[in-house]
């Protein structure tokens, strides 16, 4: 299986490319969605990140 990473600045079209790939049946892992899920559902992860980055997490 080939794995690729999509990078770029804000507004550069990363989500558009990921959506198009997914539309064509390519599995897409959206790290933003997964990290949000982890910080929302894991008190331990949220606690550690808050200690590291501050309350504005």
N, C-alpha and C positions, 0 to 999 in steps of 0.2 A: 504494500500500500504506500502510495506517495503521500507525504504530508507537506503542506505549505503553510506559511505564516503570512498574514496580511498586516502590513504596518503602514502608518502614515499619520499625518497631523489631523487635528480636528477639522471636520468638514471635507476630508480628502476622498471620501467615498468608500471607506472600508466596509461599512455596513451594507452598502449597495452591492458591492462585489460579493460579499458573503451571502446576501439574499439571492442573488442571481445564481451563484453556485448551488445553493440549496434548492432552488427552483428546478435545476437540472439534475437533481438527485444526488448531489455531492453532500456527504455528511459534513456539517459545519459545527464546530465547537465555539461557542461565544463566551469568551472568558469573562466579559463584563457581567453577563447574566449569572454565570456560575459563582463568581466571587460575591455578588450581591446576595445570592441565595445562601451562601456559606455565612456571611456576616449577619444575615437576618435570622438564621436558624441555629447558629452555634454560639452560645454564650461564651465559651472558652475562646474561640477565635476572635469574637468581638472584643472581649476583655484584653487579649494580648495586643490586638491592633490598636485599641484605644490607648493602652499603656505606651505603645511605641510611637503613635502618631498624634495623640491628643484627642480631646473630646469632640472635635469637629469632624470626626470620622463619619 
